[in-house]
Amino acid sequence: SRNDLSGGIPKNIGSLKNVESLDLYWNKLLGRIPPSISDLLCLSLLNMSNNLLSGEIPTGNQLQTLNDPSIYSNNLGLCGLPLSTP
């Protein structure tokens, strides 16, 4: 977190198969969350809050267990579960 990262999340992020924790809190990441993030089957901690992300949050696999809306907070362009914005 707070690494001053900018730009989009790489489309192939799902190839990091053994990632257990991904904390991207408070950066300048923008655009969509790549669908391949649902391929991170070992992921038990995720925080993408306070960025400039937009679009629908991917679903499936391990992401279904990470259902706390706060992990996506303060990304005004995001929608879909677990957020209340359809």
Secondary structure, 3 states (H helix, E strand, C coil): CCCCCEECCCCCHHHCCCCCEEECCCCEEEECCCHHHHHCCCCCEEECCCCEEEEECCCCHHHHHCCCHHHHCCCCEEECCCCCCC
